[in-house]
Amino acid sequence: MKTVVIGVIGADVHAVGNKIIEHVLTEHGYNVINIGVLSSQEDFINAAIETDASAILVSSLYGHGEMDCQYMRENCEEAGLANIKLYVGGNIVVGKQDFKAVEQRFKKMGFDRVYPPGISIEDAVADLQEDLGE
């Protein structure tokens, strides 16, 4: 059973989607470590180290995900998590922006998968299964 860390980054308190993601991932057989809302990069990274997680799934709905996620890949690498899969999704930028451009910015930041608002968690699960070789 693969372990994944999920949570809501930054000063964001949107908990409902986080609980839905936890439920769906658990139903698909993942060991889910849910660090909850108002989480820092350090919280995600420490949880991933402590549980030998295969992936970190970052949610953000308040629009400041781009700021909150800066240097996350580098911070993971510095902590010994060079191979961890990084996912981010939700309302991750301020205002209406072209999603392709947003996706490219987050991929340049080191995220493996980037999801727009309203994506089905089932789509992310399919990507996760593919990325983790399941």
N, C-alpha and C positions, 0 to 999 in steps of 0.2 A: 504494500500500500504506500503510495507516494504522499509525502507531506507537502502542503502548500500553506503559505502565510497570506492572510488577507487582512485588510483594514482600510480605514479612511484616513488619508493623510492631511496634515496641516490643521488649521483651525476649523475644520469641517466637522459637523455633528450629524450628518445625514446617515442614520442608522438602519433604516428600513431595507434599502437595497443591499446593504452589507449582510444583513441576516438572510435575505433571499439567496445571495451568492453562496453563503455558508451552507444553507440547506441543499441547494442544487449540487454543489461540489461533494458534499457528504453522501448524497444519494448516488453519485457516480463513483463512490468508493475511495474518495480522497480523505486523508487525515487532515482536517482543516484546523489550523491555528488562527483563530480570529482575535486580532489584537484590538478590535473595536475602533472607535472614532477618536479624533484629536490625536492622531498618532504621528510621531516623527519618523524620519528615515531611520534613525538609530533604533527605534522600537521595532520596525520591520526587520532590520538587519540582525539585531540581537535575537529576535524570535527565530529567524531562519537559521542562525548559527546553533542555537540551543536545541533545535528540533531536527537538524540536518535536512532542511526543506529543499525541495527541487525547484520551487518557483515562489515568487512574490507577486501577488496581485494587488495593485494599488487602486483604490477608488477615490474619486474626488468629484464633488458635485457643486461646490461653491465657486468654481471658476478660476481658482488660483493654483491648479495642479502643476502648471508649467513652472511656476516659481518654487513650489514645494518639492518638485522632483528634480531640480537642478543638481547635477553631480551624483545622482543616486547610483549609477553604474560604477563610477569611480569609487564611491564609498563602499559599495559591495566588494569590489576588487581589493581594496585596501584591507577589508575585513576577512579576506580569504574566500570570498564567494564569487570568484571570477566566472564560474560556469552556471550560476543560477539564472533561471529564466525570469525576466522582468516583464510584467504586463501592467498596463494602465488603462483606465477607462472611466467614462462618465462625462460630466461637463467640465473638461479639464483646462479650458482657457476662457478668458473674459470675452464676452460678446460673441456675435456670429462671425465665425471665421471659416474659410474653406477647409474642410476636414483633411483633404490630401496634404495641404501645407502643414497643418497641425501634426498630422501623422509623421511627416518627414522630420519635423523638428524634434519630436519625441524619439524617433528612431535614431537620429543623430546624437541624442542624449544617452543612447544605449538601451532603450526599451525594445524588447523583441516583438511585442504586439501592442497595438494602440487601438482603442475602441471608442467610437463616437457615442454620444448620448442615445439611449434607447436601444442599444444592441441587445440581442437575446443572450443571456448567460449561456445558453446551450451552444451558441456559436463559439464562445470563448472556451467552453469545455472541449469542443471538438479540436480547437487549436492546441489546447493544453495536452490533450491525448496525443496529438501528432508530434508536438514539440518534445514530449517526454518519452516518445517511442512506445506508446501503449497501444 
